[in-house]
């Protein structure tokens, strides 16, 4: 899938119990990647990833 420049992205979080939550949505890919990296760098056990906003 090729993203258009207008494509919006969602930052997801999964906790150590397997529960998944939307952290932020409607961001550009760069903004979403930056937020996910910032949250991941905090060193908690949660997993963060970026996906297209549907």
mmCIF entry with sequence, helices, sheets and N, C-alpha, C, O atoms, coordinates in Angstrom:
data_MODEL
# 
_entry.id   MODEL 
# 
_entity.id                         1 
_entity.type                       polymer 
_entity.pdbx_number_of_molecules   1 
# 
_entity_poly.entity_id                      1 
_entity_poly.type                           'polypeptide(L)' 
_entity_poly.nstd_linkage                   no 
_entity_poly.nstd_monomer                   no 
_entity_poly.pdbx_seq_one_letter_code       
;(UNK)(UNK)(UNK)(UNK)(UNK)(UNK)(UNK)(UNK)(UNK)(UNK)(UNK)(UNK)(UNK)(UNK)(UNK)(UNK)
(UNK)(UNK)(UNK)(UNK)(UNK)(UNK)(UNK)(UNK)(UNK)(UNK)(UNK)(UNK)(UNK)(UNK)(UNK)(UNK)
(UNK)(UNK)(UNK)(UNK)(UNK)(UNK)(UNK)(UNK)(UNK)(UNK)(UNK)(UNK)(UNK)(UNK)(UNK)(UNK)
(UNK)(UNK)(UNK)(UNK)(UNK)(UNK)
;
_entity_poly.pdbx_seq_one_letter_code_can   XXXXXXXXXXXXXXXXXXXXXXXXXXXXXXXXXXXXXXXXXXXXXXXXXXXXXX 
_entity_poly.pdbx_strand_id                 A 
# 
loop_
_entity_poly_seq.entity_id 
_entity_poly_seq.num 
_entity_poly_seq.mon_id 
_entity_poly_seq.hetero 
1 1  UNK n 
1 2  UNK n 
1 3  UNK n 
1 4  UNK n 
1 5  UNK n 
1 6  UNK n 
1 7  UNK n 
1 8  UNK n 
1 9  UNK n 
1 10 UNK n 
1 11 UNK n 
1 12 UNK n 
1 13 UNK n 
1 14 UNK n 
1 15 UNK n 
1 16 UNK n 
1 17 UNK n 
1 18 UNK n 
1 19 UNK n 
1 20 UNK n 
1 21 UNK n 
1 22 UNK n 
1 23 UNK n 
1 24 UNK n 
1 25 UNK n 
1 26 UNK n 
1 27 UNK n 
1 28 UNK n 
1 29 UNK n 
1 30 UNK n 
1 31 UNK n 
1 32 UNK n 
1 33 UNK n 
1 34 UNK n 
1 35 UNK n 
1 36 UNK n 
1 37 UNK n 
1 38 UNK n 
1 39 UNK n 
1 40 UNK n 
1 41 UNK n 
1 42 UNK n 
1 43 UNK n 
1 44 UNK n 
1 45 UNK n 
1 46 UNK n 
1 47 UNK n 
1 48 UNK n 
1 49 UNK n 
1 50 UNK n 
1 51 UNK n 
1 52 UNK n 
1 53 UNK n 
1 54 UNK n 
# 
_struct_asym.id          A 
_struct_asym.entity_id   1 
# 
_struct_conf.conf_type_id            HELX_P 
_struct_conf.id                      HELX_P1 
_struct_conf.pdbx_PDB_helix_id       AA1 
_struct_conf.beg_label_comp_id       UNK 
_struct_conf.beg_label_asym_id       A 
_struct_conf.beg_label_seq_id        29 
_struct_conf.pdbx_beg_PDB_ins_code   ? 
_struct_conf.end_label_comp_id       UNK 
_struct_conf.end_label_asym_id       A 
_struct_conf.end_label_seq_id        40 
_struct_conf.pdbx_end_PDB_ins_code   ? 
_struct_conf.beg_auth_comp_id        UNK 
_struct_conf.beg_auth_asym_id        A 
_struct_conf.beg_auth_seq_id         29 
_struct_conf.end_auth_comp_id        UNK 
_struct_conf.end_auth_asym_id        A 
_struct_conf.end_auth_seq_id         40 
_struct_conf.pdbx_PDB_helix_class    1 
_struct_conf.details                 ? 
_struct_conf.pdbx_PDB_helix_length   12 
# 
_struct_conf_type.id          HELX_P 
_struct_conf_type.criteria    ? 
_struct_conf_type.reference   ? 
# 
_struct_sheet.id               AA1 
_struct_sheet.type             ? 
_struct_sheet.number_strands   3 
_struct_sheet.details          ? 
# 
loop_
_struct_sheet_order.sheet_id 
_struct_sheet_order.range_id_1 
_struct_sheet_order.range_id_2 
_struct_sheet_order.offset 
_struct_sheet_order.sense 
AA1 1 2 ? anti-parallel 
AA1 2 3 ? anti-parallel 
# 
loop_
_struct_sheet_range.sheet_id 
_struct_sheet_range.id 
_struct_sheet_range.beg_label_comp_id 
_struct_sheet_range.beg_label_asym_id 
_struct_sheet_range.beg_label_seq_id 
_struct_sheet_range.pdbx_beg_PDB_ins_code 
_struct_sheet_range.end_label_comp_id 
_struct_sheet_range.end_label_asym_id 
_struct_sheet_range.end_label_seq_id 
_struct_sheet_range.pdbx_end_PDB_ins_code 
_struct_sheet_range.beg_auth_comp_id 
_struct_sheet_range.beg_auth_asym_id 
_struct_sheet_range.beg_auth_seq_id 
_struct_sheet_range.end_auth_comp_id 
_struct_sheet_range.end_auth_asym_id 
_struct_sheet_range.end_auth_seq_id 
AA1 1 UNK A 20 ? UNK A 27 ? UNK A 20 UNK A 27 
AA1 2 UNK A 9  ? UNK A 14 ? UNK A 9  UNK A 14 
AA1 3 UNK A 47 ? UNK A 52 ? UNK A 47 UNK A 52 
# 
loop_
_atom_site.group_PDB 
_atom_site.id 
_atom_site.type_symbol 
_atom_site.label_atom_id 
_atom_site.label_alt_id 
_atom_site.label_comp_id 
_atom_site.label_asym_id 
_atom_site.label_entity_id 
_atom_site.label_seq_id 
_atom_site.pdbx_PDB_ins_code 
_atom_site.Cartn_x 
_atom_site.Cartn_y 
_atom_site.Cartn_z 
_atom_site.occupancy 
_atom_site.B_iso_or_equiv 
_atom_site.pdbx_formal_charge 
_atom_site.auth_seq_id 
_atom_site.auth_comp_id 
_atom_site.auth_asym_id 
_atom_site.auth_atom_id 
_atom_site.pdbx_PDB_model_num 
ATOM 1   N N  . UNK A 1 1  ? 0.848   -1.185 0.000  1.00 0.00 ? 1  UNK A N  1 
ATOM 2   C CA . UNK A 1 1  ? 0.000   0.000  0.000  1.00 0.00 ? 1  UNK A CA 1 
ATOM 3   C C  . UNK A 1 1  ? 0.885   1.237  0.000  1.00 0.00 ? 1  UNK A C  1 
ATOM 4   O O  . UNK A 1 1  ? 1.794   1.354  0.822  1.00 0.00 ? 1  UNK A O  1 
ATOM 5   N N  . UNK A 1 2  ? 0.629   2.133  -0.894 1.00 0.00 ? 2  UNK A N  1 
ATOM 6   C CA . UNK A 1 2  ? 1.360   3.393  -0.970 1.00 0.00 ? 2  UNK A CA 1 
ATOM 7   C C  . UNK A 1 2  ? 0.514   4.487  -0.343 1.00 0.00 ? 2  UNK A C  1 
ATOM 8   O O  . UNK A 1 2  ? -0.641  4.677  -0.724 1.00 0.00 ? 2  UNK A O  1 
ATOM 9   N N  . UNK A 1 3  ? 1.069   5.191  0.596  1.00 0.00 ? 3  UNK A N  1 
ATOM 10  C CA . UNK A 1 3  ? 0.338   6.251  1.297  1.00 0.00 ? 3  UNK A CA 1 
ATOM 11  C C  . UNK A 1 3  ? 0.388   7.540  0.497  1.00 0.00 ? 3  UNK A C  1 
ATOM 12  O O  . UNK A 1 3  ? 1.422   7.903  -0.063 1.00 0.00 ? 3  UNK A O  1 
ATOM 13  N N  . UNK A 1 4  ? -0.739  8.222  0.456  1.00 0.00 ? 4  UNK A N  1 
ATOM 14  C CA . UNK A 1 4  ? -0.778  9.531  -0.185 1.00 0.00 ? 4  UNK A CA 1 
ATOM 15  C C  . UNK A 1 4  ? -0.263  10.576 0.804  1.00 0.00 ? 4  UNK A C  1 
ATOM 16  O O  . UNK A 1 4  ? -0.212  10.308 2.004  1.00 0.00 ? 4  UNK A O  1 
ATOM 17  N N  . UNK A 1 5  ? 0.119   11.756 0.325  1.00 0.00 ? 5  UNK A N  1 
ATOM 18  C CA . UNK A 1 5  ? 0.597   12.801 1.243  1.00 0.00 ? 5  UNK A CA 1 
ATOM 19  C C  . UNK A 1 5  ? -0.462  13.199 2.276  1.00 0.00 ? 5  UNK A C  1 
ATOM 20  O O  . UNK A 1 5  ? -0.129  13.683 3.357  1.00 0.00 ? 5  UNK A O  1 
ATOM 21  N N  . UNK A 1 6  ? -1.733  12.994 1.939  1.00 0.00 ? 6  UNK A N  1 
ATOM 22  C CA . UNK A 1 6  ? -2.817  13.352 2.857  1.00 0.00 ? 6  UNK A CA 1 
ATOM 23  C C  . UNK A 1 6  ? -3.120  12.245 3.868  1.00 0.00 ? 6  UNK A C  1 
ATOM 24  O O  . UNK A 1 6  ? -3.891  12.457 4.804  1.00 0.00 ? 6  UNK A O  1 
ATOM 25  N N  . UNK A 1 7  ? -2.520  11.068 3.687  1.00 0.00 ? 7  UNK A N  1 
ATOM 26  C CA . UNK A 1 7  ? -2.793  9.930  4.568  1.00 0.00 ? 7  UNK A CA 1 
ATOM 27  C C  . UNK A 1 7  ? -2.535  10.306 6.020  1.00 0.00 ? 7  UNK A C  1 
ATOM 28  O O  . UNK A 1 7  ? -1.511  10.912 6.333  1.00 0.00 ? 7  UNK A O  1 
ATOM 29  N N  . UNK A 1 8  ? -3.435  9.960  6.884  1.00 0.00 ? 8  UNK A N  1 
ATOM 30  C CA . UNK A 1 8  ? -3.287  10.190 8.319  1.00 0.00 ? 8  UNK A CA 1 
ATOM 31  C C  . UNK A 1 8  ? -2.929  8.869  8.988  1.00 0.00 ? 8  UNK A C  1 
ATOM 32  O O  . UNK A 1 8  ? -3.274  7.797  8.491  1.00 0.00 ? 8  UNK A O  1 
ATOM 33  N N  . UNK A 1 9  ? -2.234  8.956  10.120 1.00 0.00 ? 9  UNK A N  1 
ATOM 34  C CA . UNK A 1 9  ? -1.688  7.785  10.791 1.00 0.00 ? 9  UNK A CA 1 
ATOM 35  C C  . UNK A 1 9  ? -2.123  7.736  12.247 1.00 0.00 ? 9  UNK A C  1 
ATOM 36  O O  . UNK A 1 9  ? -2.429  8.759  12.860 1.00 0.00 ? 9  UNK A O  1 
ATOM 37  N N  . UNK A 1 10 ? -2.144  6.513  12.789 1.00 0.00 ? 10 UNK A N  1 
ATOM 38  C CA . UNK A 1 10 ? -2.525  6.263  14.180 1.00 0.00 ? 10 UNK A CA 1 
ATOM 39  C C  . UNK A 1 10 ? -1.320  5.687  14.912 1.00 0.00 ? 10 UNK A C  1 
ATOM 40  O O  . UNK A 1 10 ? -0.590  4.862  14.362 1.00 0.00 ? 10 UNK A O  1 
ATOM 41  N N  . UNK A 1 11 ? -1.113  6.121  16.147 1.00 0.00 ? 11 UNK A N  1 
ATOM 42  C CA . UNK A 1 11 ? -0.099  5.530  17.022 1.00 0.00 ? 11 UNK A CA 1 
ATOM 43  C C  . UNK A 1 11 ? -0.833  4.600  17.980 1.00 0.00 ? 11 UNK A C  1 
ATOM 44  O O  . UNK A 1 11 ? -1.741  5.021  18.698 1.00 0.00 ? 11 UNK A O  1 
ATOM 45  N N  . UNK A 1 12 ? -0.435  3.344  17.982 1.00 0.00 ? 12 UNK A N  1 
ATOM 46  C CA . UNK A 1 12 ? -1.028  2.321  18.841 1.00 0.00 ? 12 UNK A CA 1 
ATOM 47  C C  . UNK A 1 12 ? -0.067  1.948  19.957 1.00 0.00 ? 12 UNK A C  1 
ATOM 48  O O  . UNK A 1 12 ? 1.148   2.100  19.836 1.00 0.00 ? 12 UNK A O  1 
ATOM 49  N N  . UNK A 1 13 ? -0.646  1.454  21.052 1.00 0.00 ? 13 UNK A N  1 
ATOM 50  C CA . UNK A 1 13 ? 0.149   0.950  22.175 1.00 0.00 ? 13 UNK A CA 1 
ATOM 51  C C  . UNK A 1 13 ? -0.405  -0.402 22.569 1.00 0.00 ? 13 UNK A C  1 
ATOM 52  O O  . UNK A 1 13 ? -1.620  -0.596 22.610 1.00 0.00 ? 13 UNK A O  1 
ATOM 53  N N  . UNK A 1 14 ? 0.485   -1.337 22.859 1.00 0.00 ? 14 UNK A N  1 
ATOM 54  C CA . UNK A 1 14 ? 0.086   -2.619 23.424 1.00 0.00 ? 14 UNK A CA 1 
ATOM 55  C C  . UNK A 1 14 ? 0.798   -2.783 24.748 1.00 0.00 ? 14 UNK A C  1 
ATOM 56  O O  . UNK A 1 14 ? 2.023   -2.680 24.824 1.00 0.00 ? 14 UNK A O  1 
ATOM 57  N N  . UNK A 1 15 ? 0.024   -3.038 25.795 1.00 0.00 ? 15 UNK A N  1 
ATOM 58  C CA . UNK A 1 15 ? 0.647   -3.208 27.116 1.00 0.00 ? 15 UNK A CA 1 
ATOM 59  C C  . UNK A 1 15 ? 1.104   -4.648 27.310 1.00 0.00 ? 15 UNK A C  1 
ATOM 60  O O  . UNK A 1 15 ? 0.892   -5.495 26.441 1.00 0.00 ? 15 UNK A O  1 
ATOM 61  N N  . UNK A 1 16 ? 1.725   -4.920 28.439 1.00 0.00 ? 16 UNK A N  1 
ATOM 62  C CA . UNK A 1 16 ? 2.281   -6.249 28.677 1.00 0.00 ? 16 UNK A CA 1 
ATOM 63  C C  . UNK A 1 16 ? 1.215   -7.310 28.913 1.00 0.00 ? 16 UNK A C  1 
ATOM 64  O O  . UNK A 1 16 ? 1.549   -8.488 29.038 1.00 0.00 ? 16 UNK A O  1 
ATOM 65  N N  . UNK A 1 17 ? -0.059  -6.928 28.978 1.00 0.00 ? 17 UNK A N  1 
ATOM 66  C CA . UNK A 1 17 ? -1.159  -7.888 29.078 1.00 0.00 ? 17 UNK A CA 1 
ATOM 67  C C  . UNK A 1 17 ? -1.805  -8.150 27.721 1.00 0.00 ? 17 UNK A C  1 
ATOM 68  O O  . UNK A 1 17 ? -2.766  -8.913 27.632 1.00 0.00 ? 17 UNK A O  1 
ATOM 69  N N  . UNK A 1 18 ? -1.286  -7.524 26.663 1.00 0.00 ? 18 UNK A N  1 
ATOM 70  C CA . UNK A 1 18 ? -1.808  -7.727 25.329 1.00 0.00 ? 18 UNK A CA 1 
ATOM 71  C C  . UNK A 1 18 ? -2.946  -6.792 24.944 1.00 0.00 ? 18 UNK A C  1 
ATOM 72  O O  . UNK A 1 18 ? -3.496  -6.912 23.850 1.00 0.00 ? 18 UNK A O  1 
ATOM 73  N N  . UNK A 1 19 ? -3.309  -5.863 25.824 1.00 0.00 ? 19 UNK A N  1 
ATOM 74  C CA . UNK A 1 19 ? -4.366  -4.902 25.520 1.00 0.00 ? 19 UNK A CA 1 
ATOM 75  C C  . UNK A 1 19 ? -3.830  -3.830 24.582 1.00 0.00 ? 19 UNK A C  1 
ATOM 76  O O  . UNK A 1 19 ? -2.722  -3.327 24.764 1.00 0.00 ? 19 UNK A O  1 
ATOM 77  N N  . UNK A 1 20 ? -4.640  -3.483 23.564 1.00 0.00 ? 20 UNK A N  1 
ATOM 78  C CA . UNK A 1 20 ? -4.219  -2.493 22.567 1.00 0.00 ? 20 UNK A CA 1 
ATOM 79  C C  . UNK A 1 20 ? -5.078  -1.248 22.677 1.00 0.00 ? 20 UNK A C  1 
ATOM 80  O O  . UNK A 1 20 ? -6.291  -1.323 22.876 1.00 0.00 ? 20 UNK A O  1 
ATOM 81  N N  . UNK A 1 21 ? -4.421  -0.091 22.544 1.00 0.00 ? 21 UNK A N  1 
ATOM 82  C CA . UNK A 1 21 ? -5.088  1.203  22.683 1.00 0.00 ? 21 UNK A CA 1 
ATOM 83  C C  . UNK A 1 21 ? -4.572  2.180  21.628 1.00 0.00 ? 21 UNK A C  1 
ATOM 84  O O  . UNK A 1 21 ? -3.402  2.137  21.250 1.00 0.00 ? 21 UNK A O  1 
ATOM 85  N N  . UNK A 1 22 ? -5.447  3.050  21.162 1.00 0.00 ? 22 UNK A N  1 
ATOM 86  C CA . UNK A 1 22 ? -5.028  4.152  20.302 1.00 0.00 ? 22 UNK A CA 1 
ATOM 87  C C  . UNK A 1 22 ? -4.465  5.247  21.200 1.00 0.00 ? 22 UNK A C  1 
ATOM 88  O O  . UNK A 1 22 ? -5.129  5.692  22.136 1.00 0.00 ? 22 UNK A O  1 
ATOM 89  N N  . UNK A 1 23 ? -3.250  5.675  20.914 1.00 0.00 ? 23 UNK A N  1 
ATOM 90  C CA . UNK A 1 23 ? -2.611  6.750  21.665 1.00 0.00 ? 23 UNK A CA 1 
ATOM 91  C C  . UNK A 1 23 ? -2.907  8.094  21.009 1.00 0.00 ? 23 UNK A C  1 
ATOM 92  O O  . UNK A 1 23 ? -3.209  9.073  21.691 1.00 0.00 ? 23 UNK A O  1 
ATOM 93  N N  . UNK A 1 24 ? -2.819  8.133  19.680 1.00 0.00 ? 24 UNK A N  1 
ATOM 94  C CA . UNK A 1 24 ? -3.060  9.369  18.934 1.00 0.00 ? 24 UNK A CA 1 
ATOM 95  C C  . UNK A 1 24 ? -3.463  8.985  17.517 1.00 0.00 ? 24 UNK A C  1 
ATOM 96  O O  . UNK A 1 24 ? -3.017  7.968  16.987 1.00 0.00 ? 24 UNK A O  1 
ATOM 97  N N  . UNK A 1 25 ? -4.302  9.801  16.917 1.00 0.00 ? 25 UNK A N  1 
ATOM 98  C CA . UNK A 1 25 ? -4.698  9.538  15.529 1.00 0.00 ? 25 UNK A CA 1 
ATOM 99  C C  . UNK A 1 25 ? -4.756  10.843 14.762 1.00 0.00 ? 25 UNK A C  1 
ATOM 100 O O  . UNK A 1 25 ? -4.787  11.925 15.348 1.00 0.00 ? 25 UNK A O  1 
ATOM 101 N N  . UNK A 1 26 ? -4.771  10.727 13.433 1.00 0.00 ? 26 UNK A N  1 
ATOM 102 C CA . UNK A 1 26 ? -4.883  11.898 12.580 1.00 0.00 ? 26 UNK A CA 1 
ATOM 103 C C  . UNK A 1 26 ? -3.581  12.645 12.378 1.00 0.00 ? 26 UNK A C  1 
ATOM 104 O O  . UNK A 1 26 ? -3.596  13.828 12.036 1.00 0.00 ? 26 UNK A O  1 
ATOM 105 N N  . UNK A 1 27 ? -2.476  11.992 12.580 1.00 0.00 ? 27 UNK A N  1 
ATOM 106 C CA . UNK A 1 27 ? -1.166  12.641 12.432 1.00 0.00 ? 27 UNK A CA 1 
ATOM 107 C C  . UNK A 1 27 ? -0.545  12.292 11.091 1.00 0.00 ? 27 UNK A C  1 
ATOM 108 O O  . UNK A 1 27 ? -0.927  11.315 10.447 1.00 0.00 ? 27 UNK A O  1 
ATOM 109 N N  . UNK A 1 28 ? 0.416   13.103 10.684 1.00 0.00 ? 28 UNK A N  1 
ATOM 110 C CA . UNK A 1 28 ? 1.199   12.746 9.502  1.00 0.00 ? 28 UNK A CA 1 
ATOM 111 C C  . UNK A 1 28 ? 2.088   11.567 9.882  1.00 0.00 ? 28 UNK A C  1 
ATOM 112 O O  . UNK A 1 28 ? 2.256   11.269 11.064 1.00 0.00 ? 28 UNK A O  1 
ATOM 113 N N  . UNK A 1 29 ? 2.647   10.907 8.898  1.00 0.00 ? 29 UNK A N  1 
ATOM 114 C CA . UNK A 1 29 ? 3.519   9.757  9.181  1.00 0.00 ? 29 UNK A CA 1 
ATOM 115 C C  . UNK A 1 29 ? 4.715   10.192 10.015 1.00 0.00 ? 29 UNK A C  1 
ATOM 116 O O  . UNK A 1 29 ? 5.094   9.498  10.959 1.00 0.00 ? 29 UNK A O  1 
ATOM 117 N N  . UNK A 1 30 ? 5.310   11.320 9.684  1.00 0.00 ? 30 UNK A N  1 
ATOM 118 C CA . UNK A 1 30 ? 6.479   11.802 10.425 1.00 0.00 ? 30 UNK A CA 1 
ATOM 119 C C  . UNK A 1 30 ? 6.119   12.098 11.880 1.00 0.00 ? 30 UNK A C  1 
ATOM 120 O O  . UNK A 1 30 ? 6.870   11.746 12.790 1.00 0.00 ? 30 UNK A O  1 
ATOM 121 N N  . UNK A 1 31 ? 4.979   12.741 12.102 1.00 0.00 ? 31 UNK A N  1 
ATOM 122 C CA . UNK A 1 31 ? 4.543   13.046 13.473 1.00 0.00 ? 31 UNK A CA 1 
ATOM 123 C C  . UNK A 1 31 ? 4.265   11.770 14.259 1.00 0.00 ? 31 UNK A C  1 
ATOM 124 O O  . UNK A 1 31 ? 4.638   11.651 15.426 1.00 0.00 ? 31 UNK A O  1 
ATOM 125 N N  . UNK A 1 32 ? 3.608   10.824 13.607 1.00 0.00 ? 32 UNK A N  1 
ATOM 126 C CA . UNK A 1 32 ? 3.285   9.560  14.275 1.00 0.00 ? 32 UNK A CA 1 
ATOM 127 C C  . UNK A 1 32 ? 4.555   8.783  14.614 1.00 0.00 ? 32 UNK A C  1 
ATOM 128 O O  . UNK A 1 32 ? 4.680   8.249  15.716 1.00 0.00 ? 32 UNK A O  1 
ATOM 129 N N  . UNK A 1 33 ? 5.492   8.717  13.677 1.00 0.00 ? 33 UNK A N  1 
ATOM 130 C CA . UNK A 1 33 ? 6.762   8.024  13.933 1.00 0.00 ? 33 UNK A CA 1 
ATOM 131 C C  . UNK A 1 33 ? 7.526   8.678  15.078 1.00 0.00 ? 33 UNK A C  1 
ATOM 132 O O  . UNK A 1 33 ? 8.105   7.990  15.919 1.00 0.00 ? 33 UNK A O  1 
ATOM 133 N N  . UNK A 1 34 ? 7.526   9.998  15.106 1.00 0.00 ? 34 UNK A N  1 
ATOM 134 C CA . UNK A 1 34 ? 8.242   10.724 16.161 1.00 0.00 ? 34 UNK A CA 1 
ATOM 135 C C  . UNK A 1 34 ? 7.613   10.452 17.531 1.00 0.00 ? 34 UNK A C  1 
ATOM 136 O O  . UNK A 1 34 ? 8.325   10.217 18.507 1.00 0.00 ? 34 UNK A O  1 
ATOM 137 N N  . UNK A 1 35 ? 6.284   10.486 17.600 1.00 0.00 ? 35 UNK A N  1 
ATOM 138 C CA . UNK A 1 35 ? 5.602   10.216 18.865 1.00 0.00 ? 35 UNK A CA 1 
ATOM 139 C C  . UNK A 1 35 ? 5.867   8.788  19.329 1.00 0.00 ? 35 UNK A C  1 
ATOM 140 O O  . UNK A 1 35 ? 6.175   8.566  20.500 1.00 0.00 ? 35 UNK A O  1 
ATOM 141 N N  . UNK A 1 36 ? 5.751   7.822  18.427 1.00 0.00 ? 36 UNK A N  1 
ATOM 142 C CA . UNK A 1 36 ? 6.003   6.429  18.790 1.00 0.00 ? 36 UNK A CA 1 
ATOM 143 C C  . UNK A 1 36 ? 7.434   6.246  19.298 1.00 0.00 ? 36 UNK A C  1 
ATOM 144 O O  . UNK A 1 36 ? 7.654   5.540  20.283 1.00 0.00 ? 36 UNK A O  1 
ATOM 145 N N  . UNK A 1 37 ? 8.393   6.866  18.645 1.00 0.00 ? 37 UNK A N  1 
ATOM 146 C CA . UNK A 1 37 ? 9.795   6.760  19.075 1.00 0.00 ? 37 UNK A CA 1 
ATOM 147 C C  . UNK A 1 37 ? 10.003  7.401  20.441 1.00 0.00 ? 37 UNK A C  1 
ATOM 148 O O  . UNK A 1 37 ? 10.735  6.864  21.273 1.00 0.00 ? 37 UNK A O  1 
ATOM 149 N N  . UNK A 1 38 ? 9.369   8.540  20.677 1.00 0.00 ? 38 UNK A N  1 
ATOM 150 C CA . UNK A 1 38 ? 9.482   9.220  21.971 1.00 0.00 ? 38 UNK A CA 1 
ATOM 151 C C  . UNK A 1 38 ? 8.914   8.355  23.086 1.00 0.00 ? 38 UNK A C  1 
ATOM 152 O O  . UNK A 1 38 ? 9.524   8.213  24.146 1.00 0.00 ? 38 UNK A O  1 
ATOM 153 N N  . UNK A 1 39 ? 7.752   7.782  22.843 1.00 0.00 ? 39 UNK A N  1 
ATOM 154 C CA . UNK A 1 39 ? 7.125   6.933  23.860 1.00 0.00 ? 39 UNK A CA 1 
ATOM 155 C C  . UNK A 1 39 ? 7.925   5.658  24.088 1.00 0.00 ? 39 UNK A C  1 
ATOM 156 O O  . UNK A 1 39 ? 8.084   5.218  25.227 1.00 0.00 ? 39 UNK A O  1 
ATOM 157 N N  . UNK A 1 40 ? 8.422   5.070  23.023 1.00 0.00 ? 40 UNK A N  1 
ATOM 158 C CA . UNK A 1 40 ? 9.229   3.850  23.120 1.00 0.00 ? 40 UNK A CA 1 
ATOM 159 C C  . UNK A 1 40 ? 10.513  4.115  23.916 1.00 0.00 ? 40 UNK A C  1 
ATOM 160 O O  . UNK A 1 40 ? 10.975  3.241  24.649 1.00 0.00 ? 40 UNK A O  1 
ATOM 161 N N  . UNK A 1 41 ? 11.084  5.300  23.778 1.00 0.00 ? 41 UNK A N  1 
ATOM 162 C CA . UNK A 1 41 ? 12.342  5.642  24.449 1.00 0.00 ? 41 UNK A CA 1 
ATOM 163 C C  . UNK A 1 41 ? 12.191  5.784  25.960 1.00 0.00 ? 41 UNK A C  1 
ATOM 164 O O  . UNK A 1 41 ? 13.186  5.807  26.684 1.00 0.00 ? 41 UNK A O  1 
ATOM 165 N N  . UNK A 1 42 ? 10.977  5.877  26.429 1.00 0.00 ? 42 UNK A N  1 
ATOM 166 C CA . UNK A 1 42 ? 10.756  5.996  27.877 1.00 0.00 ? 42 UNK A CA 1 
ATOM 167 C C  . UNK A 1 42 ? 11.119  4.723  28.627 1.00 0.00 ? 42 UNK A C  1 
ATOM 168 O O  . UNK A 1 42 ? 11.277  4.741  29.848 1.00 0.00 ? 42 UNK A O  1 
ATOM 169 N N  . UNK A 1 43 ? 11.252  3.618  27.897 1.00 0.00 ? 43 UNK A N  1 
ATOM 170 C CA . UNK A 1 43 ? 11.752  2.391  28.500 1.00 0.00 ? 43 UNK A CA 1 
ATOM 171 C C  . UNK A 1 43 ? 10.710  1.540  29.207 1.00 0.00 ? 43 UNK A C  1 
ATOM 172 O O  . UNK A 1 43 ? 11.075  0.608  29.923 1.00 0.00 ? 43 UNK A O  1 
ATOM 173 N N  . UNK A 1 44 ? 9.428   1.827  29.032 1.00 0.00 ? 44 UNK A N  1 
ATOM 174 C CA . UNK A 1 44 ? 8.401   0.983  29.637 1.00 0.00 ? 44 UNK A CA 1 
ATOM 175 C C  . UNK A 1 44 ? 8.236   -0.284 28.818 1.00 0.00 ? 44 UNK A C  1 
ATOM 176 O O  . UNK A 1 44 ? 8.795   -0.396 27.727 1.00 0.00 ? 44 UNK A O  1 
ATOM 177 N N  . UNK A 1 45 ? 7.481   -1.232 29.329 1.00 0.00 ? 45 UNK A N  1 
ATOM 178 C CA . UNK A 1 45 ? 7.306   -2.505 28.649 1.00 0.00 ? 45 UNK A CA 1 
ATOM 179 C C  . UNK A 1 45 ? 6.317   -2.444 27.486 1.00 0.00 ? 45 UNK A C  1 
ATOM 180 O O  . UNK A 1 45 ? 6.178   -3.423 26.752 1.00 0.00 ? 45 UNK A O  1 
ATOM 181 N N  . UNK A 1 46 ? 5.640   -1.331 27.305 1.00 0.00 ? 46 UNK A N  1 
ATOM 182 C CA . UNK A 1 46 ? 4.656   -1.227 26.237 1.00 0.00 ? 46 UNK A CA 1 
ATOM 183 C C  . UNK A 1 46 ? 5.327   -1.216 24.865 1.00 0.00 ? 46 UNK A C  1 
ATOM 184 O O  . UNK A 1 46 ? 6.471   -0.791 24.707 1.00 0.00 ? 46 UNK A O  1 
ATOM 185 N N  . UNK A 1 47 ? 4.578   -1.695 23.894 1.00 0.00 ? 47 UNK A N  1 
ATOM 186 C CA . UNK A 1 47 ? 5.011   -1.690 22.505 1.00 0.00 ? 47 UNK A CA 1 
ATOM 187 C C  . UNK A 1 47 ? 4.213   -0.623 21.776 1.00 0.00 ? 47 UNK A C  1 
ATOM 188 O O  . UNK A 1 47 ? 2.998   -0.535 21.948 1.00 0.00 ? 47 UNK A O  1 
ATOM 189 N N  . UNK A 1 48 ? 4.874   0.183  20.969 1.00 0.00 ? 48 UNK A N  1 
ATOM 190 C CA . UNK A 1 48 ? 4.212   1.241  20.202 1.00 0.00 ? 48 UNK A CA 1 
ATOM 191 C C  . UNK A 1 48 ? 4.463   1.007  18.727 1.00 0.00 ? 48 UNK A C  1 
ATOM 192 O O  . UNK A 1 48 ? 5.554   0.592  18.335 1.00 0.00 ? 48 UNK A O  1 
ATOM 193 N N  . UNK A 1 49 ? 3.452   1.272  17.903 1.00 0.00 ? 49 UNK A N  1 
ATOM 194 C CA . UNK A 1 49 ? 3.611   1.178  16.467 1.00 0.00 ? 49 UNK A CA 1 
ATOM 195 C C  . UNK A 1 49 ? 2.673   2.137  15.758 1.00 0.00 ? 49 UNK A C  1 
ATOM 196 O O  . UNK A 1 49 ? 1.719   2.651  16.342 1.00 0.00 ? 49 UNK A O  1 
ATOM 197 N N  . UNK A 1 50 ? 2.966   2.365  14.482 1.00 0.00 ? 50 UNK A N  1 
ATOM 198 C CA . UNK A 1 50 ? 2.223   3.305  13.651 1.00 0.00 ? 50 UNK A CA 1 
ATOM 199 C C  . UNK A 1 50 ? 1.509   2.525  12.567 1.00 0.00 ? 50 UNK A C  1 
ATOM 200 O O  . UNK A 1 50 ? 2.075   1.610  11.969 1.00 0.00 ? 50 UNK A O  1 
ATOM 201 N N  . UNK A 1 51 ? 0.250   2.897  12.314 1.00 0.00 ? 51 UNK A N  1 
ATOM 202 C CA . UNK A 1 51 ? -0.543  2.258  11.269 1.00 0.00 ? 51 UNK A CA 1 
ATOM 203 C C  . UNK A 1 51 ? -1.398  3.307  10.575 1.00 0.00 ? 51 UNK A C  1 
ATOM 204 O O  . UNK A 1 51 ? -1.705  4.342  11.166 1.00 0.00 ? 51 UNK A O  1 
ATOM 205 N N  . UNK A 1 52 ? -1.787  3.052  9.325  1.00 0.00 ? 52 UNK A N  1 
ATOM 206 C CA . UNK A 1 52 ? -2.658  3.998  8.633  1.00 0.00 ? 52 UNK A CA 1 
ATOM 207 C C  . UNK A 1 52 ? -3.985  4.178  9.389  1.00 0.00 ? 52 UNK A C  1 
ATOM 208 O O  . UNK A 1 52 ? -4.527  3.217  9.934  1.00 0.00 ? 52 UNK A O  1 
ATOM 209 N N  . UNK A 1 53 ? -4.488  5.382  9.415  1.00 0.00 ? 53 UNK A N  1 
ATOM 210 C CA . UNK A 1 53 ? -5.788  5.683  10.026 1.00 0.00 ? 53 UNK A CA 1 
ATOM 211 C C  . UNK A 1 53 ? -6.854  5.352  8.994  1.00 0.00 ? 53 UNK A C  1 
ATOM 212 O O  . UNK A 1 53 ? -6.859  5.917  7.900  1.00 0.00 ? 53 UNK A O  1 
ATOM 213 N N  . UNK A 1 54 ? -7.734  4.462  9.327  1.00 0.00 ? 54 UNK A N  1 
ATOM 214 C CA . UNK A 1 54 ? -8.747  4.030  8.357  1.00 0.00 ? 54 UNK A CA 1 
ATOM 215 C C  . UNK A 1 54 ? -9.990  4.830  8.447  1.00 0.00 ? 54 UNK A C  1 
ATOM 216 O O  . UNK A 1 54 ? -10.935 4.588  7.696  1.00 0.00 ? 54 UNK A O  1 
# 
